[in-house]
Amino acid sequence: MAAQTPVPGCTHHPGMGFIYICKTCDNELLCMDCVVSRHNSHDIGKLTDYVSEQKQQIRQHEEKLSKTDIPNIKGKIKKNEENLKESSIGLRKMTEDIKRQGEQIKTEADNLVDKLVTICRYLMKINADITEKNTAALTKLFGEKLKPQLERCHQVLTSGSNVDVISVARETRSTSTTPPDLRALKTAAFKPGVVYNDLLERMLGTVLVDGENALYKPIPSHTVVSSFKTPFRYDECRTCRLGDEAWLSYWEEDNIHRVDRKGNIKEKVECKVKIHTTTVSPTTGRIWFCVREDKSIREVMSNGAASTRFTVDTVLGSLCVTQEDMVVVGMANKGIVMFTSDGREVSDGAGGVCRQEAVVPCRLTYCRQTGDIAAVDTDNVSSVDYMAGKAPGKQPRVIVMDKNLKLKFQCKQLGDITSQVGGGQQSKFYPGDVCFDGTGDVLVVERVTKSVVLIDGNNGHFLRTVYISSGSSPWSVSLQDDHTLWVGHWDNTMKIIKYK
């Protein structure tokens, strides 16, 4: 066997080189004296064999670096640069799309402005023509009749004979100086709309960052602004158009209460009839209600008195008032019908009546941003019987329509919302009340899960759960312009939460 070349450097035995390793001591380098002194009876190996193994390991690592790791890193660097380039191209295109969409909105707004300005200019021309014709008629009356009469009277009074005086006096008694009927000028008024940022965002669109709306920051839990319990019963909540108050009513009572966010009663309207459902006019802010007993629609005037606007020929279930002062009425066995404020049925433009099919439309609401109308239809089954399975074939639903009551969609179930409400498969759906949010989506009181959920106002798809009650079931819902959501509960508890 060839002699091993010593490797100088043993610290324990100066002048001795390493020629072995101790496998027992984690491959410690050994000289000849170390083997017989400190490492006697240990598992000893040759240094040359160990070095040969280490070289092989280094070669393998070198090969892995040169053939795999470094090419992979270079590939990732190249891919990363390509991704940045692709992303930049996509973002530049997205920027152009956003600008294009914005320009489209601006163009539509400019077109609408031009239409309204054209109407005003047309009215100015009409009024100028009317004024010109009126002036011509008055000038003719003055020049051909009144002025000659004045000169004749002056002449007779200064130099006329007795016979002339008597003759002219008789003429004046039988002569009329009344001016001709003049055409009235066209009158006009501009009723400005409200600019809703939420609706503008919906019209423009949004940027999804990692699949989430970059403008939307999810709230981990709802924030309760205030909570109170009323001394009276209520099953409806309708927030006031202005301020931080709401109207509360109950279908078997004859009073409507206006309360603030602390539950303080600010006004009590004594209607002297049992109120069925209520609504608030988006233009006047006045409360309207319907009465089942005499099938009447009534409005509470500024002096607090309730005035009957009109009556219908069937049992009333619900109502809402639109921005155009149309009254949408839900009626048993007749569906949902639109009326003018004095009770005339509104045409759908094709000669028919604006109407939508519904079995028992018990709640109606109007969206000031989009003009859409939403209804709760119980399908003539109570929540107790429905949830107990006593009404097979019955399906309560939310119906969403456009401003002419043409159907957009019906929402009959929410699908699997296990992660949202903490329950199992959500197969049953019983809506209790509805209102629109600032973007035209629909907030729904859902009695099966005792929650308030949000559905897409375009197609009825479930979006998210907004609120879940840990106690009494939610019964009514209404949203104010400052995004405070009033949620009324069956035990007369009102919770006002911050909605986003």
C-alpha positions as CSV (number, residue, x, y, z in Angstrom):
1,M,0.0,0.0,0.0
2,A,1.4,3.4,-1.0
3,A,2.4,5.7,1.9
4,Q,0.0,8.5,2.7
5,T,1.3,12.1,2.3
6,P,1.0,13.8,5.7
7,V,-0.9,17.1,5.8
8,P,0.9,19.4,8.2
9,G,-1.1,21.3,10.8
10,C,-2.1,19.2,13.9
11,T,-2.6,21.6,16.8
12,H,-2.3,18.9,19.4
13,H,1.0,17.5,18.1
14,P,3.2,20.1,16.6
15,G,5.0,19.1,13.4
16,M,2.6,16.2,12.8
17,G,0.4,16.3,9.7
18,F,-3.1,15.0,9.2
19,I,-3.5,11.6,7.6
20,Y,-6.7,10.2,9.1
21,I,-10.2,11.3,10.1
22,C,-12.3,10.3,13.0
23,K,-15.7,9.3,11.9
24,T,-16.8,9.0,15.5
25,C,-16.0,12.6,16.1
26,D,-17.7,14.1,13.0
27,N,-14.8,13.6,10.6
28,E,-12.2,15.4,12.8
29,L,-8.8,15.6,11.1
30,L,-6.1,13.4,12.9
31,C,-2.4,12.9,12.9
32,M,-0.7,9.5,13.8
33,D,-0.3,10.4,17.4
34,C,-4.0,11.6,17.7
35,V,-5.1,8.1,16.6
36,V,-3.4,6.3,19.4
37,S,-3.9,9.0,22.1
38,R,-7.2,10.9,22.0
39,H,-9.1,8.7,19.5
40,N,-8.2,5.2,20.6
41,S,-10.9,2.7,19.7
42,H,-12.8,5.3,17.5
43,D,-13.9,4.6,14.0
44,I,-10.9,5.9,12.0
45,G,-10.8,6.5,8.2
46,K,-8.2,7.6,5.7
47,L,-7.9,11.3,4.9
48,T,-7.3,10.7,1.2
49,D,-10.6,8.7,1.0
50,Y,-12.5,11.4,2.8
51,V,-11.0,14.1,0.6
52,S,-11.9,12.1,-2.5
53,E,-15.5,11.9,-1.2
54,Q,-15.6,15.7,-0.6
55,K,-14.3,16.4,-4.1
56,Q,-17.0,14.2,-5.5
57,Q,-19.6,16.2,-3.5
58,I,-18.1,19.5,-4.7
59,R,-18.2,18.2,-8.3
60,Q,-21.9,17.3,-7.9
61,H,-22.7,20.7,-6.4
62,E,-20.7,22.4,-9.1
63,E,-22.6,20.5,-11.8
64,K,-26.0,21.3,-10.1
65,L,-25.0,25.0,-9.9
66,S,-23.9,25.2,-13.5
67,K,-26.6,23.0,-15.1
68,T,-29.6,23.6,-12.9
69,D,-29.6,26.4,-10.2
70,I,-27.8,29.1,-12.2
71,P,-29.8,28.5,-15.4
72,N,-33.0,28.5,-13.3
73,I,-32.1,31.8,-11.7
74,K,-31.2,33.3,-15.0
75,G,-34.5,32.1,-16.4
76,K,-36.3,33.6,-13.5
77,I,-34.5,36.9,-14.0
78,K,-35.5,36.8,-17.6
79,K,-39.1,35.8,-16.8
80,N,-39.3,38.5,-14.2
81,E,-38.3,41.1,-16.7
82,E,-40.7,39.7,-19.2
83,N,-43.5,39.7,-16.6
84,L,-42.7,43.4,-15.8
85,K,-42.8,44.2,-19.6
86,E,-46.1,42.2,-20.0
87,S,-47.6,43.8,-16.8
88,S,-46.6,47.3,-18.0
89,I,-48.2,46.7,-21.4
90,G,-51.4,45.4,-19.6
91,L,-51.4,48.4,-17.2
92,R,-50.9,50.9,-20.0
93,K,-53.8,49.3,-21.9
94,M,-55.8,49.3,-18.7
95,T,-55.0,53.0,-18.3
96,E,-56.2,53.7,-21.8
97,D,-59.4,51.6,-21.2
98,I,-60.1,53.6,-18.0
99,K,-59.6,56.9,-19.9
100,R,-61.7,55.7,-22.7
101,Q,-64.5,54.7,-20.3
102,G,-64.2,58.1,-18.6
103,E,-64.4,59.9,-22.0
104,Q,-67.5,57.8,-22.8
105,I,-69.1,58.9,-19.6
106,K,-68.1,62.5,-20.3
107,T,-69.5,62.3,-23.8
108,E,-72.8,60.9,-22.5
109,A,-72.9,63.7,-19.9
110,D,-72.1,66.3,-22.6
111,N,-74.8,64.9,-24.9
112,L,-77.3,65.1,-22.1
113,V,-76.2,68.7,-21.3
114,D,-76.6,69.5,-25.0
115,K,-80.1,68.0,-25.1
116,L,-81.2,70.1,-22.0
117,V,-79.5,73.2,-23.4
118,T,-81.3,72.6,-26.8
119,I,-84.6,72.4,-25.0
120,C,-83.9,75.7,-23.2
121,R,-82.9,77.4,-26.5
122,Y,-86.0,76.0,-28.2
123,L,-88.1,77.4,-25.4
124,M,-86.4,80.8,-25.8
125,K,-87.3,80.8,-29.5
126,I,-90.9,79.8,-28.8
127,N,-91.2,82.5,-26.2
128,A,-89.7,85.1,-28.6
129,D,-92.2,84.1,-31.3
130,I,-95.1,84.3,-28.8
131,T,-93.9,87.7,-27.6
132,E,-93.6,89.0,-31.2
133,K,-97.1,87.9,-32.0
134,N,-98.5,89.3,-28.7
135,T,-96.7,92.6,-29.4
136,A,-98.0,92.7,-33.0
137,A,-101.6,92.2,-31.7
138,L,-101.2,94.9,-29.0
139,T,-99.6,97.3,-31.5
140,K,-102.4,96.8,-34.0
141,L,-105.0,97.4,-31.3
142,F,-103.2,100.6,-30.2
143,G,-102.7,102.0,-33.7
144,E,-106.0,101.1,-35.4
145,K,-108.4,101.5,-32.5
146,L,-107.2,103.0,-29.2
147,K,-105.1,105.9,-30.6
148,P,-107.8,107.1,-33.0
149,Q,-110.4,106.9,-30.1
150,L,-108.1,108.9,-27.9
151,E,-107.7,111.6,-30.6
152,R,-111.5,111.7,-31.2
153,C,-112.2,112.1,-27.5
154,H,-109.7,114.9,-27.2
155,Q,-111.1,116.7,-30.3
156,V,-114.7,116.5,-29.1
157,L,-113.8,117.7,-25.6
158,T,-111.9,120.7,-26.9
159,S,-113.9,121.9,-29.9
160,G,-116.8,119.5,-30.6
161,S,-120.5,120.5,-30.7
162,N,-123.1,119.2,-28.3
163,V,-124.2,116.7,-30.9
164,D,-120.6,115.5,-31.3
165,V,-120.2,115.0,-27.6
166,I,-123.4,113.0,-27.3
167,S,-122.4,110.9,-30.4
168,V,-118.9,110.1,-29.1
169,A,-120.1,109.4,-25.6
170,R,-122.5,106.8,-27.1
171,E,-119.6,105.3,-29.1
172,T,-117.4,104.9,-26.0
173,R,-120.2,103.1,-24.1
174,S,-120.5,100.5,-26.9
175,T,-116.8,100.2,-27.6
176,S,-114.5,97.7,-25.8
177,T,-110.9,98.5,-25.1
178,T,-110.1,95.1,-23.7
179,P,-106.9,93.8,-25.2
180,P,-107.0,90.5,-27.2
181,D,-106.2,87.2,-25.5
182,L,-102.4,86.9,-25.3
183,R,-100.6,83.6,-25.4
184,A,-98.7,82.8,-22.2
185,L,-95.0,82.2,-22.4
186,K,-93.7,78.7,-21.8
187,T,-92.4,78.3,-18.3
188,A,-89.5,76.0,-17.4
189,A,-87.5,75.0,-14.3
190,F,-84.3,73.0,-13.9
191,K,-84.5,70.2,-11.3
192,P,-80.8,69.3,-10.7
193,G,-80.0,65.7,-10.0
194,V,-77.7,64.5,-7.3
195,V,-74.1,63.5,-8.1
196,Y,-73.4,60.1,-6.4
197,N,-69.7,59.2,-6.3
198,D,-70.6,55.5,-5.6
199,L,-72.7,55.4,-8.8
200,L,-70.0,57.1,-10.8
201,E,-67.5,54.5,-9.6
202,R,-69.9,51.8,-10.7
203,M,-70.4,53.5,-14.1
204,L,-66.6,53.9,-14.6
205,G,-65.6,50.6,-13.3
206,T,-62.9,49.6,-10.9
207,V,-59.4,48.1,-10.8
208,L,-59.0,44.7,-9.3
209,V,-55.7,44.2,-7.5
210,D,-55.1,40.5,-6.9
211,G,-58.8,39.9,-7.5
212,E,-60.0,42.5,-5.0
213,N,-61.5,45.9,-5.6
214,A,-58.7,48.4,-5.0
215,L,-61.2,51.1,-4.0
216,Y,-62.9,48.8,-1.5
217,K,-61.4,48.1,1.9
218,P,-63.3,45.3,3.6
219,I,-64.4,45.9,7.1
220,P,-63.7,42.8,9.3
221,S,-66.7,43.5,11.5
222,H,-69.6,46.0,11.4
223,T,-69.3,49.1,13.5
224,V,-72.3,49.9,15.6
225,V,-73.0,53.6,15.6
226,S,-75.8,53.3,18.1
227,S,-78.3,50.9,19.5
228,F,-81.7,51.4,21.2
229,K,-84.9,49.7,22.0
230,T,-88.2,51.5,21.3
231,P,-91.2,51.5,23.8
232,F,-93.5,50.8,20.8
233,R,-93.8,48.1,18.2
234,Y,-92.5,48.5,14.7
235,D,-91.9,46.3,11.7
236,E,-90.9,49.0,9.2
237,C,-88.0,51.5,9.2
238,R,-87.8,54.2,6.5
239,T,-84.9,56.7,6.9
240,C,-85.6,60.3,6.3
241,R,-84.3,61.9,3.1
242,L,-82.3,64.5,5.1
243,G,-80.8,64.4,8.6
244,D,-80.1,61.4,10.8
245,E,-83.7,60.3,11.6
246,A,-86.1,57.5,10.5
247,W,-89.8,56.8,10.5
248,L,-90.9,53.6,12.3
249,S,-94.3,52.0,11.9
250,Y,-96.2,48.8,12.7
251,W,-98.8,47.2,10.5
252,E,-101.5,46.9,13.2
253,E,-100.9,50.4,14.7
254,D,-102.3,53.8,13.7
255,N,-99.2,55.9,14.7
256,I,-96.0,56.6,12.8
257,H,-93.0,57.7,14.9
258,R,-90.0,59.8,13.7
259,V,-86.9,59.0,15.9
260,D,-83.3,60.0,15.9
261,R,-80.2,57.8,16.2
262,K,-80.5,57.6,19.9
263,G,-84.2,56.5,19.8
264,N,-85.6,59.9,20.9
265,I,-89.1,60.4,19.5
266,K,-89.0,63.6,17.5
267,E,-92.5,63.4,16.0
268,K,-95.6,61.2,16.4
269,V,-98.1,61.2,13.5
270,E,-101.6,60.0,14.6
271,C,-103.2,58.6,11.4
272,K,-106.5,57.4,13.0
273,V,-106.4,54.4,10.7
274,K,-104.3,51.2,10.8
275,I,-101.2,51.7,8.7
276,H,-100.1,48.8,6.6
277,T,-96.8,49.9,5.0
278,T,-95.0,53.2,4.5
279,T,-92.5,54.9,2.3
280,V,-90.7,58.2,2.1
281,S,-90.9,60.5,-1.0
282,P,-87.4,61.0,-2.4
283,T,-88.4,64.5,-3.6
284,T,-90.5,66.0,-0.7
285,G,-89.2,63.8,2.1
286,R,-92.8,63.3,3.3
287,I,-94.1,60.0,4.6
288,W,-96.7,58.0,2.6
289,F,-98.6,55.0,3.7
290,C,-101.3,52.6,2.5
291,V,-104.4,51.5,4.4
292,R,-105.8,48.0,3.8
293,E,-109.3,48.7,5.3
294,D,-110.3,51.3,2.7
295,K,-107.6,50.5,0.1
296,S,-106.3,54.1,0.2
297,I,-102.9,55.7,-0.4
298,R,-102.3,58.6,1.9
299,E,-99.6,61.3,2.3
300,V,-98.7,63.0,5.6
301,M,-98.6,66.7,4.8
302,S,-96.2,69.3,6.3
303,N,-98.8,70.2,9.0
304,G,-98.9,66.5,10.2
305,A,-102.3,65.7,8.7
306,A,-102.8,62.7,6.5
307,S,-104.4,63.4,3.1
308,T,-105.9,60.6,1.0
309,R,-104.3,60.8,-2.5
310,F,-106.3,58.0,-4.2
311,T,-107.8,54.5,-3.6
312,V,-107.5,51.3,-5.5
313,D,-109.9,48.4,-6.1
314,T,-108.0,45.6,-4.4
315,V,-106.1,44.8,-1.2
316,L,-103.0,46.8,-0.7
317,G,-99.7,45.3,0.3
318,S,-96.9,47.9,-0.2
319,L,-95.9,51.1,-1.9
320,C,-93.0,53.4,-2.8
321,V,-92.7,56.8,-4.5
322,T,-90.2,57.5,-7.3
323,Q,-88.2,60.6,-8.1
324,E,-90.8,61.5,-10.8
325,D,-93.5,61.4,-8.1
326,M,-95.0,58.2,-9.5
327,V,-96.5,55.8,-6.9
328,V,-95.6,52.1,-7.2
329,V,-98.2,50.0,-5.4
330,G,-98.0,46.3,-4.6
331,M,-101.4,44.6,-4.4
332,A,-102.6,41.1,-3.7
333,N,-103.8,39.2,-6.8
334,K,-102.9,42.2,-9.0
335,G,-99.2,42.4,-8.8
336,I,-97.2,45.6,-8.8
337,V,-98.7,48.6,-10.6
338,M,-97.5,52.2,-11.2
339,F,-99.8,55.2,-10.7
340,T,-99.6,58.9,-10.9
341,S,-99.9,60.7,-7.6
342,D,-103.6,61.3,-8.2
343,G,-104.3,57.6,-8.9
344,R,-104.2,57.2,-12.7
345,E,-102.5,54.0,-13.9
346,V,-99.3,54.7,-15.8
347,S,-98.8,53.4,-19.4
348,D,-95.8,51.3,-20.2
349,G,-95.4,53.1,-23.6
350,A,-97.0,50.3,-25.6
351,G,-100.6,51.1,-24.5
352,G,-100.5,48.8,-21.5
353,V,-100.2,49.5,-17.8
354,C,-96.8,49.5,-16.1
355,R,-97.2,46.2,-14.2
356,Q,-95.1,43.4,-12.8
357,E,-96.3,40.0,-11.7
358,A,-96.1,39.2,-7.9
359,V,-98.2,37.1,-5.5
360,V,-97.9,39.1,-2.3
361,P,-95.6,42.1,-2.7
362,C,-95.2,43.1,1.0
363,R,-92.3,45.5,0.7
364,L,-91.3,48.0,-2.1
365,T,-88.3,50.3,-2.3
366,Y,-87.0,52.8,-4.9
367,C,-83.4,53.5,-5.9
368,R,-82.7,57.2,-6.4
369,Q,-79.4,56.5,-8.1
370,T,-80.6,54.1,-10.9
371,G,-84.4,54.4,-10.8
372,D,-84.7,50.7,-10.2
373,I,-87.5,49.3,-7.9
374,A,-87.2,46.2,-5.7
375,A,-89.9,44.2,-4.0
376,V,-90.2,41.4,-1.5
377,D,-92.8,38.8,-2.6
378,T,-93.6,36.3,0.1
379,D,-95.5,34.0,-2.3
380,N,-98.3,34.0,0.3
381,V,-96.4,31.9,2.8
382,S,-95.4,33.0,6.3
383,S,-91.8,32.7,7.4
384,V,-92.7,30.2,10.2
385,D,-94.5,27.9,7.8
386,Y,-91.9,28.3,5.1
387,M,-88.9,27.5,7.4
388,A,-90.9,24.6,8.9
389,G,-91.3,23.0,5.5
390,K,-95.1,23.3,5.6
391,A,-95.4,25.1,2.2
392,P,-93.7,22.9,-0.4
393,G,-93.6,24.6,-3.8
394,K,-93.8,28.1,-2.3
395,Q,-90.8,30.3,-2.9
396,P,-90.4,33.8,-1.4
397,R,-88.2,36.0,-3.6
398,V,-86.8,39.5,-4.2
399,I,-88.0,41.0,-7.5
400,V,-85.9,43.8,-9.0
401,M,-87.4,45.9,-11.9
402,D,-86.3,49.0,-13.9
403,K,-88.1,52.3,-13.6
404,N,-90.9,51.0,-16.0
405,L,-91.4,47.9,-13.9
406,K,-89.8,45.7,-16.5
407,L,-88.2,42.6,-14.8
408,K,-84.4,42.7,-14.3
409,F,-84.2,39.5,-12.2
410,Q,-85.7,37.5,-9.4
411,C,-83.6,36.3,-6.5
412,K,-85.0,33.1,-5.0
413,Q,-81.9,31.7,-3.2
414,L,-78.4,32.8,-2.2
415,G,-76.5,29.5,-2.9
416,D,-73.7,28.3,-0.6
417,I,-72.9,31.0,1.8
418,T,-71.5,28.8,4.6
419,S,-68.3,30.8,5.1
420,Q,-70.3,34.0,5.3
421,V,-73.1,33.1,7.8
422,G,-71.5,30.2,9.7
423,G,-74.2,27.7,8.8
424,G,-74.6,24.8,6.4
425,Q,-75.8,24.9,2.8
426,Q,-78.1,27.9,2.4
427,S,-81.0,26.1,0.6
428,K,-83.9,28.2,2.1
429,F,-84.3,31.9,1.4
430,Y,-86.9,34.1,3.1
431,P,-86.5,37.9,2.5
432,G,-88.1,40.2,4.9
433,D,-87.2,43.7,3.7
434,V,-85.1,45.4,1.0
435,C,-83.3,48.7,0.3
436,F,-80.8,49.9,-2.3
437,D,-77.3,51.0,-1.4
438,G,-75.4,53.9,-3.1
439,T,-74.3,51.8,-6.1
440,G,-77.7,50.2,-6.9
441,D,-77.0,46.9,-5.3
442,V,-79.7,45.5,-3.0
443,L,-79.6,45.0,0.8
444,V,-81.9,42.2,1.9
445,V,-83.1,41.2,5.3
446,E,-82.7,37.4,5.2
447,R,-84.8,35.7,8.0
448,V,-83.5,32.1,7.7
449,T,-79.9,33.2,8.6
450,K,-81.0,36.2,10.7
451,S,-78.8,38.4,8.6
452,V,-78.6,41.3,6.1
453,V,-77.0,40.3,2.8
454,L,-76.0,42.2,-0.3
455,I,-76.9,41.0,-3.8
456,D,-75.8,42.4,-7.1
457,G,-78.4,44.9,-8.4
458,N,-77.8,43.8,-12.0
459,N,-78.2,40.0,-11.7
460,G,-79.1,39.1,-8.1
461,H,-75.9,37.2,-7.4
462,F,-74.9,37.0,-3.7
463,L,-72.0,39.4,-2.9
464,R,-71.5,39.3,0.8
465,T,-73.1,39.2,4.3
466,V,-73.2,42.7,5.8
467,Y,-74.7,41.9,9.2
468,I,-75.6,38.8,11.3
469,S,-77.8,39.1,14.4
470,S,-76.7,37.2,17.5
471,G,-80.1,37.7,19.1
472,S,-83.5,38.7,17.7
473,S,-84.1,38.3,14.0
474,P,-83.7,41.4,11.8
475,W,-87.0,42.6,10.4
476,S,-86.5,45.9,8.6
477,V,-83.6,47.7,6.9
478,S,-83.0,51.2,5.5
479,L,-79.9,53.1,4.4
480,Q,-79.1,56.8,4.7
481,D,-77.0,58.8,2.3
482,D,-74.1,58.9,4.8
483,H,-73.9,55.1,4.7
484,T,-75.4,54.4,8.0
485,L,-77.6,51.3,7.9
486,W,-80.7,51.1,10.2
487,V,-81.5,47.5,11.0
488,G,-84.7,46.9,13.0
489,H,-85.2,43.7,14.9
490,W,-88.3,41.7,15.9
491,D,-87.8,42.6,19.6
492,N,-88.0,46.3,18.8
493,T,-84.2,46.7,19.0
494,M,-82.7,49.1,16.5
495,K,-79.1,48.8,15.5
496,I,-77.5,51.5,13.4
497,I,-74.2,50.3,11.8
498,K,-71.7,51.9,9.5
499,Y,-72.1,50.3,6.0
500,K,-69.4,50.0,3.3
